[in-house]
Amino acid sequence: MDVGKQESPRTLMRTQRHPVNFQGTMAIMFCLELPMSRISDNADLFETPQSTVRPPGILVGCAGWSLATPVQPHFPGEGSHLERYAGVLPAVEINSSFYRPHRPATYARWRDSVPPQFRFSLKLPREITHQQRLRDTGDLVDTFLDAAGNLGDRFGCLLVQMPPSLPFDAATAHGLFSHLRSRLRAGIACEPRHQSWFGPEAADLLERFQVARVIADPEVALDPAPVQYQDIVYVRLHGSPVIYHSVYPDAFLRRNAAWLLEQHRLGRQVWCIFDNTASGAAVPNALATLAYVTAPQAMRFQRGGGGGGEPRGGGGGPG
């Protein structure tokens, strides 16, 4: 299967960096005129999909909905942090589900706190991926999904992050993903972090169960095989060069937004989650990206020429 050539988020990070003042992000973003490379006319992540059904808007969000004081003016003044967050951003990744279980009533409350078009991505518990290492997980998966199912149609995607020490094993991976797919109609995205998960055998298995391979920054895999399941694009930006802390410069955000728009135009469900939360960079980066994908003329990007390496989905950091 031939894969279209286009720069991935990680490739985009190799462009020139520029310091950006994110205080008052929404007020200044349209005035920034930073140099950026041209975007290829053939900005395909994969082959053109067969489906002609256009998915909802690009799902831009953060890992968590905490709103620090500097960004609060960009959100409604009333309601819980989640209600205020969901009044502006269309998606969120729930990382707390990785560390501890939540009651069904908690998921129901979160569902009722957001508008109908809002979507949650949930991280599969570490007990399944890191402790059991995918083995004998049927009951754990059922318990988790029984509770998480109270999100209803706001349950947009399940994130399955593998530990760096877990090599690909076809039998255990098949067991987990076949069980997940039998229970779950929502999207599934896998973030592997061991090199063996980036070969063609793993790509075949993920395609079989309609599981997207996360495109993450920073990447961990060398020369990954092309992704094969193409209906979902799930980008996870952990922060680079300092993981969880670094602010992504505006030049990167513009080019990444243009790439996301092209994937959405091709009919894919597109997620872009900022996990650079430790120093408060995620929300400003997400706000800027949302503005660029909803008003792409503000980016003033030029098409044609350039190009770059194919998006490889080379895995990411531990968060």
SULCOR-V694326 format. One record per pair of residues at least 6 apart in sequence whose ideal C-beta (glycine too) atoms are under 7 Angstrom apart, sorted by the first residue. I is the first residue (numbers start at 1). J is the second residue. D is the distance in Angstrom with one decimal. If there is no record, write none. Layout:
I_J_D + I_J_D
//
This chain:
1_47_6.9 + 1_226_6.7 + 1_228_6.3 + 2_47_6.9 + 3_46_5.8 + 3_226_4.2 + 3_310_5.4 + 4_42_5.8 + 4_44_2.7 + 4_45_6.5 + 4_46_6.3 + 4_47_6.7 + 5_40_6.6 + 5_42_6.7 + 5_307_5.7 + 5_310_5.2 + 6_40_5.6 + 6_43_4.8 + 6_44_6.0 + 6_45_6.0 + 6_259_6.5 + 6_308_6.9 + 6_310_6.6 + 6_311_6.1 + 7_259_6.8 + 7_308_3.5 + 7_309_6.2 + 8_215_5.8 + 8_309_6.7 + 8_311_3.3 + 8_312_6.0 + 9_215_6.0 + 9_217_5.0 + 9_235_5.6 + 9_237_6.3 + 9_256_5.4 + 10_217_4.7 + 10_218_6.9 + 10_219_4.7 + 10_314_6.4 + 11_308_5.1 + 11_309_4.8 + 12_252_5.2 + 12_255_5.0 + 12_256_5.6 + 13_217_5.9 + 13_240_5.4 + 13_252_5.9 + 15_36_7.0 + 15_37_6.0 + 15_251_5.9 + 15_252_6.7 + 16_35_6.6 + 16_251_6.8 + 17_249_5.2 + 18_34_5.1 + 18_249_4.9 + 18_250_6.7 + 18_251_6.0 + 20_247_6.5 + 20_249_5.6 + 20_250_5.0 + 22_247_6.3 + 22_284_3.9 + 23_70_6.1 + 25_284_4.4 + 25_287_5.4 + 25_288_5.7 + 26_74_5.4 + 26_287_6.0 + 26_291_6.8 + 29_288_5.1 + 29_291_5.9 + 30_298_5.0 + 32_250_4.8 + 34_250_5.3 + 34_251_4.3 + 35_251_6.6 + 36_251_4.8 + 36_254_5.7 + 36_255_5.4 + 36_301_6.4 + 37_255_6.9 + 37_306_5.0 + 38_302_5.5 + 38_303_7.0 + 38_304_5.9 + 38_305_4.2 + 38_306_3.4 + 39_255_6.5 + 39_258_5.1 + 39_301_5.9 + 39_303_5.6 + 39_306_6.3 + 40_306_5.8 + 40_307_4.0 + 41_303_5.9 + 41_304_5.3 + 43_259_6.2 + 43_262_3.8 + 44_266_6.9 + 45_233_6.0 + 45_263_5.3 + 45_311_5.3 + 46_227_6.7 + 46_230_4.0 + 47_230_6.7 + 48_266_6.0 + 49_230_5.7 + 49_231_6.4 + 49_266_5.9 + 49_267_4.8 + 49_268_6.3 + 51_231_7.0 + 51_267_5.3 + 52_267_6.4 + 53_267_6.6 + 54_267_6.1 + 55_267_6.9 + 55_268_6.8 + 55_269_4.3 + 56_117_6.3 + 57_90_6.2 + 58_260_5.4 + 58_264_5.2 + 58_270_4.6 + 58_272_6.6 + 58_293_4.7 + 59_90_5.5 + 59_91_3.8 + 59_119_5.5 + 59_156_6.7 + 59_270_6.6 + 59_271_4.7 + 60_89_6.3 + 60_90_6.3 + 60_91_6.4 + 60_272_5.0 + 60_286_5.4 + 60_289_5.1 + 60_290_4.6 + 60_293_6.6 + 61_89_5.1 + 61_90_6.8 + 61_91_3.7 + 61_92_4.6 + 61_93_6.3 + 61_273_5.6 + 61_286_6.1 + 62_92_6.3 + 62_273_6.7 + 62_274_5.0 + 62_277_6.5 + 62_282_4.3 + 62_283_5.8 + 62_286_5.2 + 63_93_4.6 + 63_95_5.1 + 63_273_6.0 + 63_275_4.2 + 63_277_5.7 + 63_282_6.7 + 63_319_7.0 + 64_92_7.0 + 64_95_6.1 + 64_277_6.2 + 65_81_5.4 + 65_82_4.9 + 65_85_3.9 + 65_92_5.2 + 66_81_6.3 + 67_75_6.0 + 67_81_5.4 + 67_84_6.2 + 67_85_6.2 + 67_283_6.8 + 68_280_4.9 + 70_280_6.9 + 71_283_4.6 + 71_284_6.3 + 74_88_6.5 + 74_287_5.9 + 75_84_4.3 + 75_85_6.5 + 75_87_6.1 + 75_88_5.3 + 76_84_5.0 + 76_87_4.4 + 80_113_6.3 + 82_110_6.3 + 82_113_4.9 + 82_114_6.8 + 83_113_5.0 + 85_92_6.7 + 86_113_6.7 + 86_114_4.0 + 86_115_6.2 + 86_118_4.9 + 89_286_5.9 + 89_290_6.3 + 90_117_6.6 + 90_118_6.0 + 90_119_6.8 + 91_118_6.9 + 91_119_4.8 + 91_121_6.7 + 91_156_6.7 + 91_271_6.6 + 92_120_6.0 + 93_121_4.4 + 93_123_6.8 + 93_159_6.5 + 93_273_4.7 + 94_120_5.9 + 94_121_6.9 + 94_122_4.9 + 94_123_6.4 + 95_123_5.2 + 97_122_5.0 + 97_123_5.3 + 97_125_6.3 + 98_123_4.1 + 98_125_6.0 + 98_126_5.2 + 99_126_6.7 + 101_147_6.7 + 102_147_6.3 + 103_147_6.7 + 104_147_4.7 + 104_150_4.7 + 107_147_6.0 + 107_148_5.7 + 107_150_3.9 + 107_151_5.0 + 108_150_4.3 + 110_120_7.0 + 110_151_6.7 + 111_150_6.4 + 111_151_4.9 + 111_152_5.4 + 111_154_5.1 + 114_154_6.1 + 118_154_5.9 + 119_154_6.0 + 119_156_3.1 + 120_151_5.6 + 120_154_5.4 + 120_155_5.9 + 120_156_6.0 + 121_156_5.9 + 121_157_4.2 + 121_159_5.4 + 121_271_6.6 + 121_273_6.8 + 122_148_5.5 + 122_155_6.9 + 122_158_5.7 + 122_159_6.7 + 123_159_4.7 + 123_161_6.4 + 124_158_6.1 + 124_159_6.7 + 124_160_4.8 + 125_140_6.9 + 125_144_5.7 + 127_140_5.9 + 128_137_4.7 + 128_140_5.2 + 128_141_6.4 + 129_160_6.5 + 129_161_6.4 + 129_162_5.8 + 129_163_6.4 + 130_163_4.8 + 132_140_6.8 + 133_166_5.7 + 134_172_4.2 + 134_173_6.4 + 134_175_6.9 + 134_176_4.7 + 135_172_5.6 + 137_176_6.1 + 138_179_5.8 + 141_179_5.5 + 141_180_6.5 + 145_183_5.2 + 145_184_6.5 + 148_155_6.3 + 155_186_5.0 + 156_186_5.9 + 156_187_6.4 + 157_186_5.8 + 157_187_4.1 + 157_188_6.9 + 157_189_5.8 + 157_234_6.8 + 157_271_6.4 + 158_180_6.8 + 158_184_6.2 + 158_186_6.1 + 158_188_4.9 + 159_189_5.4 + 159_191_6.6 + 160_188_6.5 + 160_190_4.7 + 161_191_4.4 + 162_190_7.0 + 162_191_6.7 + 162_192_4.5 + 162_193_5.7 + 162_194_6.7 + 162_197_6.6 + 163_193_6.8 + 164_193_4.3 + 164_194_6.0 + 165_194_6.9 + 166_194_5.6 + 167_194_5.1 + 167_196_4.4 + 168_194_6.8 + 168_196_4.2 + 168_197_4.6 + 168_202_4.7 + 170_201_6.4 + 170_205_6.3 + 173_205_5.7 + 174_205_6.3 + 177_205_7.0 + 177_209_4.1 + 177_211_5.8 + 178_209_6.4 + 180_188_6.0 + 181_209_4.7 + 181_210_6.7 + 187_212_6.8 + 187_232_4.8 + 187_269_6.3 + 188_210_7.0 + 188_211_4.6 + 189_211_6.9 + 189_212_4.4 + 189_214_5.3 + 189_232_6.4 + 189_234_3.8 + 190_206_6.1 + 190_211_5.1 + 190_213_5.8 + 190_214_6.5 + 191_214_3.9 + 191_216_6.0 + 191_236_6.4 + 191_315_6.5 + 191_316_6.1 + 192_198_6.9 + 192_315_5.8 + 193_220_5.2 + 193_315_4.7 + 195_221_5.6 + 195_222_6.5 + 198_221_4.1 + 198_224_3.6 + 198_225_5.9 + 198_314_7.0 + 199_225_5.4 + 200_225_4.7 + 203_225_5.0 + 203_226_6.9 + 203_227_6.3 + 203_228_4.8 + 204_228_6.7 + 206_213_5.8 + 206_228_6.9 + 206_229_5.6 + 207_228_3.8 + 207_229_4.3 + 210_229_5.6 + 210_231_6.9 + 211_229_6.0 + 212_229_5.7 + 212_232_4.0 + 212_233_6.8 + 212_234_4.9 + 213_227_4.8 + 213_313_4.4 + 214_234_5.1 + 214_236_5.2 + 214_313_6.2 + 214_316_6.7 + 215_233_7.0 + 215_234_6.9 + 215_235_4.9 + 215_311_5.6 + 215_313_4.3 + 216_236_4.5 + 216_238_6.6 + 216_314_7.0 + 216_315_5.5 + 216_316_2.6 + 217_237_5.1 + 217_238_6.3 + 217_240_5.3 + 217_316_6.4 + 218_238_6.5 + 218_240_5.0 + 218_243_6.4 + 218_316_6.2 + 218_317_6.1 + 219_314_3.0 + 219_315_5.7 + 219_316_6.6 + 220_314_6.2 + 220_315_3.9 + 220_316_6.6 + 221_314_4.1 + 221_315_4.8 + 224_312_4.4 + 224_313_6.2 + 224_314_5.1 + 227_313_5.3 + 230_268_6.8 + 231_268_6.0 + 231_269_6.5 + 232_268_6.5 + 232_269_4.8 + 233_263_4.8 + 233_268_5.1 + 233_270_4.8 + 233_271_6.8 + 234_271_4.5 + 235_271_6.5 + 235_272_4.6 + 235_273_7.0 + 236_273_5.2 + 236_275_6.0 + 236_316_5.5 + 237_248_6.5 + 237_274_5.2 + 237_275_6.4 + 237_276_6.5 + 238_244_6.2 + 238_275_4.6 + 238_276_6.2 + 238_316_5.2 + 238_317_4.3 + 238_319_5.7 + 239_245_5.5 + 239_246_4.2 + 239_275_7.0 + 239_276_3.1 + 239_281_6.6 + 240_246_5.5 + 243_317_4.6 + 244_275_6.8 + 244_276_5.8 + 244_277_6.5 + 244_278_4.0 + 244_319_5.9 + 245_276_6.4 + 245_278_4.9 + 245_279_4.4 + 245_281_6.9 + 246_276_6.0 + 246_281_6.7 + 247_281_4.2 + 247_285_6.7 + 248_285_5.1 + 250_288_6.9 + 253_285_6.4 + 253_288_5.1 + 253_289_5.5 + 253_292_6.5 + 254_292_6.1 + 254_299_4.5 + 254_301_6.0 + 255_301_6.9 + 256_289_6.9 + 257_289_5.4 + 257_292_3.6 + 257_293_5.1 + 257_296_7.0 + 257_299_6.2 + 258_299_6.2 + 258_301_5.0 + 260_270_5.3 + 260_272_5.7 + 260_293_5.8 + 261_293_5.7 + 261_296_5.6 + 263_270_5.0 + 264_270_4.8 + 272_289_6.1 + 274_282_3.9 + 274_285_4.9 + 274_286_4.9 + 275_282_6.7 + 275_319_5.2 + 276_282_5.1 + 276_285_6.7 + 291_298_6.4 + 292_298_6.2 + 292_299_5.1
//
